[in-house]
Amino acid sequence: MALLPIRHPQQDFFILDIADAVPKDDMASMEHPLFSLATKPDMRHLEYRNGDNMLRITPSGHGLPTIFDKDILIFVISQLMAAKNRKEEIGKRVRFSARELSIATNRPIGGNHYKRLEKAFMRLQGTQFVTNIRTGDKIETRIFSLIDEGGFVRTADEKFRLDYCEVVLSDWFMRALESNQVVTISNDYFRLRRPLERRLYEICRKHCGSKPKWHIGLAKLQGKTGSNAPIKRFRHNIRRIITEDNTPFYRLELTDDDLLICRPRKSAIELAPDIKIPEWADEQARDIAHQKRWDYHVFRERWVEFAKQQTVAGKPPKNAGAAFVAWAKKQGNAP
C-alpha cells in the first residue's frame, strides 16, 4: 500500500519540532503504547510494568485515544516548541484553526471537522492514566489525562462553520516541553496509512535514531506497539510493511528467528553534511536579519541547525539558498 498523497504541497505553514516523548521519569509514549492502533472504539483496560514502574490506562466512554488522535498533540506541541525556539513565552493553552491542523498533518480539508475533533478530544481528555513514581523510600501515584481541555468554536451564522480549536495540555506534556524532551520526526509520518506503520516508525525513531543499527525481538516489539493480534498475524503484518518499504528514514528487516532489525537509509555522515549557502542567498538573508535586528551569524546558525534536523528527519532542503531566504522571511524580530 503506497503512502498517502501529499494533500497540501503548497504549505503556508511548516512544522519545526515534533514531540514524540514525555518526561524522562514517566512512562514515555514512545516506550509504551498509549495510543490504540484500532480503527474502531477500543475499550480495553491496559496495564504496563517495567520493574517497579507501572502505567495503567482506563479508556473514556468513547474508547482509548487512537494513533491518529495523536496528530493533534504532535501539532500542538510542535507549535509550542517552535515558539519556544523563538524565545517566546509558551503556555498550556493553544488555539489553532482546523485548516492549520489539516495542512500540518496531511489531512483532507473540509467535511465534518468538528465531529471528528469532538470525538478525538473526548478520547484524549477522558482516558485516565495512572503512574507510580518512586522517590527515595516513598511511592507517589499520579492520575492524569493527556489534555486538560479540548474544544472548538463555530460561527453563529447559517453556515455554522468551524472557526477555531483550542487545546489545554496536561502538566505531564508541559514538563516534556519545558525540559526539551522532544525530537523531530519526518513529515512523511502523516502519510503512513496504517496505524501499525506509524507506531513502528515512532519506535525506530526513539530507539534507533541515527545509530547504524537497532534490533528487537518480535514478541517484545508486539508489546511495544500495543497490537493485540495473534503473533502469527502480527508477523504477517510486519512482513507486509517491510515489503512495501514506506517507513520514513528507516529500512526494516525481519530475520528467520523473529528479530526485527532497523537501519537508517543513509549513514550519519550523509544525513548531516555541511550545508553550503550561495552568495546571493547570504546577501539577501543578511539584509533580512538586519531589518529584523538579528545578529546575522546567530541567524544563520539557527537555520543551519534547523536544516540539519530536517535532513536527519529525511527532509533535506532541495535548494539551500532558497530555503534559507524563505526561512529568514518567516522569522520574527529578534527578542
C-alpha positions in Angstrom: 0.0 0.0 0.0 1.5 3.3 -1.1 1.9 6.4 1.1 -1.0 8.8 1.2 -0.6 11.6 -1.3 0.8 15.0 -0.2 -2.6 16.7 0.1 -1.2 20.2 0.6 2.0 20.6 -1.5 1.9 24.4 -1.2 2.1 24.7 2.6 1.9 28.1 4.2 2.9 26.5 7.5 5.9 24.4 8.5 6.4 22.3 11.5 9.7 22.8 13.3 9.8 20.5 16.2 7.7 17.4 16.8 7.2 16.0 20.2 7.4 12.2 20.5 8.5 11.9 24.2 7.2 12.8 27.6 9.2 13.5 30.8 12.1 11.1 31.4 10.9 9.9 34.7 7.5 8.9 33.4 6.4 6.0 31.1 7.0 7.6 27.8 4.6 7.4 24.9 7.4 6.1 22.8 8.2 3.4 25.3 4.7 2.1 25.9 1.6 2.2 23.6 -0.5 5.0 25.0 -2.4 5.2 21.7 -4.6 2.5 20.3 -4.0 1.0 16.8 -7.6 0.1 16.4 -9.9 1.9 13.9 -13.0 1.1 16.0 -13.6 2.1 19.6 -11.1 0.3 21.8 -12.5 -0.2 25.2 -9.6 -2.3 26.7 -8.2 -1.5 30.1 -4.4 -1.7 29.9 -1.5 -2.1 32.3 2.2 -2.0 31.6 5.0 -2.7 34.0 8.8 -2.1 33.9 10.4 -3.3 37.1 8.7 -1.4 39.9 7.2 1.2 37.5 3.6 0.9 36.5 1.3 2.5 33.9 -2.4 1.8 34.0 -4.8 3.1 31.3 -8.6 3.4 31.6 -10.4 4.3 28.4 -13.0 7.1 28.2 -16.6 6.3 27.2 -15.5 6.7 23.6 -12.5 4.3 23.9 -8.8 4.8 24.1 -7.1 7.6 22.2 -6.0 6.4 18.7 -2.7 6.9 17.0 -4.5 9.3 14.6 -5.8 11.3 17.6 -2.1 11.8 18.5 -1.8 14.0 15.4 -3.5 16.8 17.4 -0.9 16.5 20.2 2.0 16.4 17.7 0.7 19.5 16.0 0.1 21.5 19.2 3.4 20.6 20.8 5.3 21.3 17.6 3.8 24.8 17.6 4.8 25.4 21.2 8.3 24.2 20.6 8.6 26.5 17.6 7.5 29.4 19.7 9.9 28.4 22.5 12.8 28.2 20.0 12.0 31.8 19.0 12.4 32.7 22.7 8.6 33.4 23.1 6.7 32.6 26.3 4.6 29.5 26.0 1.6 28.2 27.9 -0.6 25.2 28.2 -3.5 26.7 26.1 -3.1 26.6 22.3 -5.6 27.9 19.8 -5.5 26.9 16.1 -7.6 26.5 13.1 -8.8 23.2 11.7 -7.2 24.2 8.4 -3.8 24.6 10.0 -4.2 21.2 11.7 -5.2 19.6 8.4 -2.3 21.2 6.4 0.3 20.3 9.0 -0.9 16.7 9.4 -1.8 16.0 5.8 -5.5 15.6 6.4 -8.3 16.5 4.0 -9.8 20.0 4.5 -13.5 20.2 5.0 -16.1 17.7 5.9 -17.3 17.1 9.5 -14.2 18.5 11.2 -16.0 19.4 14.4 -17.5 15.9 14.8 -14.1 14.2 14.3 -12.4 16.6 16.6 -15.0 16.4 19.3 -14.6 12.6 19.5 -10.8 12.9 19.5 -10.9 15.5 22.3 -13.2 13.2 24.3 -10.8 10.3 24.0 -7.7 12.4 24.8 -9.3 14.1 27.8 -11.4 11.3 29.0 -8.9 8.5 29.1 -7.2 8.2 32.5 -3.5 7.3 33.1 -2.2 6.2 36.4 1.6 6.0 37.1 3.6 5.4 40.2 6.8 7.3 40.8 9.4 6.1 43.3 11.3 8.8 45.2 13.6 7.5 47.9 11.5 5.4 50.3 8.2 6.7 49.0 6.0 5.9 46.0 3.9 8.7 44.5 0.8 7.9 42.4 -0.2 10.3 39.6 -3.5 10.3 37.8 -3.9 12.4 34.7 -5.2 12.8 31.2 -3.2 13.7 28.1 -5.1 17.0 27.8 -6.9 19.0 30.4 -9.4 20.5 27.9 -10.2 20.4 24.2 -12.9 22.2 22.3 -13.8 24.3 19.3 -15.9 27.3 18.3 -18.2 27.5 15.3 -19.7 30.5 13.6 -23.2 31.5 14.6 -24.4 32.2 11.0 -26.3 29.9 8.8 -23.2 28.1 7.6 -22.2 27.0 11.2 -18.5 26.7 10.1 -15.7 25.6 12.4 -13.9 28.8 13.5 -11.1 27.7 15.7 -10.0 24.9 18.0 -8.4 25.1 21.5 -6.4 22.6 23.5 -5.1 22.8 27.0 -2.2 20.4 27.5 -1.7 18.5 30.7 1.2 19.2 33.1 2.6 15.8 32.0 3.2 17.1 28.5 4.2 20.6 29.6 7.1 19.1 31.6 8.3 17.5 28.4 8.3 20.9 26.6 10.0 22.7 29.5 12.8 20.1 29.6 13.1 19.9 25.8 12.2 16.2 25.7 11.2 16.3 22.1 12.6 15.0 18.8 12.0 15.9 15.2 10.1 13.4 13.0 9.6 13.2 9.3 6.6 14.9 7.7 6.0 11.6 5.9 4.8 10.2 9.2 1.5 11.8 8.4 1.4 10.0 5.0 1.5 6.5 6.6 -1.9 4.8 6.2 -1.7 2.0 8.7 -1.7 2.6 12.5 1.0 -0.1 12.9 3.2 1.7 10.4 3.1 4.9 12.4 3.8 3.1 15.6 6.8 1.2 14.1 8.3 4.5 12.9 7.9 6.0 16.3 9.7 3.1 17.9 12.5 3.2 15.4 12.8 6.9 15.7 13.2 6.7 19.5 15.4 3.6 19.8 17.5 3.7 16.6 17.7 7.4 15.9 20.7 7.9 13.7 22.6 4.9 15.0 23.8 2.4 12.4 21.6 -0.4 13.6 19.0 -1.3 16.3 17.1 -4.6 16.8 14.3 -6.0 18.9 12.6 -9.4 19.2 9.2 -9.8 17.6 7.3 -10.6 20.8 8.8 -7.6 22.6 8.0 -5.4 19.6 4.4 -6.5 19.7 4.2 -5.4 23.3 5.6 -2.0 22.4 3.2 -1.5 19.6 0.1 -2.4 21.6 -1.1 -4.8 18.9 -3.5 -7.5 20.3 -3.3 -9.6 17.1 -2.2 -13.2 17.3 1.6 -13.4 16.9 1.2 -15.1 13.5 -0.9 -12.3 12.2 1.4 -9.7 13.7 4.3 -11.3 12.0 2.4 -11.2 8.7 1.6 -7.5 9.1 5.2 -6.7 9.9 6.4 -8.5 6.8 3.9 -6.7 4.6 5.1 -3.3 6.0 8.7 -4.4 5.3 7.9 -5.5 1.7 6.1 -2.2 1.0 9.1 -0.3 2.4 7.4 3.0 3.2 8.9 3.6 6.6 10.3 7.2 6.6 14.1 7.3 7.0 14.4 3.6 8.1 14.7 0.3 6.4 13.4 -2.7 8.3 14.3 -6.4 8.1 12.8 -9.4 9.9 15.1 -12.4 10.4 14.1 -16.1 10.4 14.4 -16.1 14.2 11.9 -13.2 14.6 14.4 -10.4 15.1 13.4 -7.0 13.7 16.4 -5.1 12.5 16.1 -1.3 11.9 18.8 0.7 10.0 18.8 4.3 8.7 18.6 4.5 5.0 21.6 6.8 4.9 24.7 7.0 7.1 25.1 9.6 9.8 27.7 11.4 7.7 25.3 11.7 4.7 22.5 12.8 6.9 24.1 16.0 8.2 26.5 17.2 5.6 27.9 20.7 5.6 25.2 22.9 4.1 26.5 25.4 1.6 24.7 28.8 1.3 25.3 30.5 -2.0 26.5 34.1 -2.0 23.2 35.6 -3.3 21.2 33.9 -0.6 23.7 35.0 2.0 23.3 38.6 1.0 19.5 38.5 1.0 19.4 36.8 4.3 21.9 39.3 5.8 19.6 42.1 4.8 16.5 40.4 6.3 18.4 39.7 9.5 19.4 43.4 9.7 15.8 44.5 9.2 14.7 42.2 12.0 17.5 43.3 14.3 19.1 39.8 14.4 22.8 39.2 14.7 23.4 37.6 11.3 25.8 34.9 12.5 23.3 33.7 15.1 20.5 34.0 12.5 22.4 31.8 10.0 23.5 29.3 12.6 19.8 28.8 13.7 18.8 28.0 10.2 21.8 25.6 9.6 20.9 23.7 12.7 17.2 23.6 11.6 18.2 22.4 8.1 20.4 19.6 9.6 17.5 18.5 11.8 15.2 18.3 8.8 17.9 16.4 6.9 18.1 13.8 9.8 14.3 13.6 9.6 14.5 12.7 5.9 13.6 16.2 4.6 16.8 17.8 3.4 16.5 21.2 1.7 16.4 20.8 -2.1 17.8 24.3 -2.7 19.7 25.5 0.4 19.8 29.2 -0.8 16.1 29.4 -1.5 15.2 27.5 1.7 17.4 29.8 3.8 15.8 33.0 2.4 12.3 31.6 2.7 13.0 30.6 6.3 14.5 34.1 7.1 11.4 35.9 5.8 9.2 33.9 8.2 11.2 34.7 11.4 10.0 37.3 13.8 12.1 40.2 15.1 14.9 39.5 17.4 14.0 39.4 21.1 
